[in-house]
Amino acid sequence: MTALRDRKYGQWFKGADVDGDGFITQRDVRMMSERYIAARGTAPDSASGRMLTAGMDGFWTNVIAPMDQDGDGRVDLREMTEGFSRVLTDATQYPGQIEPVTDCFFDLADLDGDGKIDQAEFQQMYELVAGVPGQDSAGVFAALDQDGSGALDRAEFHQAVSEFFYGNDLDAPANHLFGRIAD
């Protein structure tokens, strides 16, 4: 695990600790999905709302909850960082570890349903849901739009999420996917 990945995971932790109490709990994970559902204007009982909730519940059960080393039902920054360092070691495991949740988020961020996330959609989702400032999300979006099309397709989005969680390239634009990481 590199210092870069520790910093990225710390930035992700800030967004995942929705209630700001210094821990990620199942309720935080559920609140993340509720925020995305609300920002999307989707009903919680809609197909996409249920799919996201189920995906996030699976993310809690399969990825986050196993990091709870002391069995208190919550994961602090140290437990999460150590857990990610144990679990997210092999990018070839991305399809089973992260891809299902990423697909749900992509579908929710694609507000007009055209199969792409444009800059306005990206900024809205990241600003409203993840608290990423607009100026940060605009710069990250431009860097992630590898083909310069003005939109992120599903492959570009998956590339970014994979790079964020598994990558060690100090200059990768995906490092800032969940907000600017500290230098």
Secondary structure as UniProt FT lines:
FT   HELIX           3..16
FT   TURN            18..19
FT   STRAND          24..25
FT   HELIX           26..40
FT   TURN            44..45
FT   HELIX           47..59
FT   HELIX           60..64
FT   HELIX           65..67
FT   TURN            69..70
FT   STRAND          74..75
FT   HELIX           77..87
FT   HELIX           91..93
FT   HELIX           94..97
FT   HELIX           99..109
FT   TURN            111..112
FT   STRAND          116..118
FT   HELIX           119..128
FT   TURN            129..130
FT   HELIX           134..144
FT   TURN            146..147
FT   STRAND          151..153
FT   HELIX           154..166
FT   TURN            170..171
FT   HELIX           173..176
FT   TURN            177..178
//
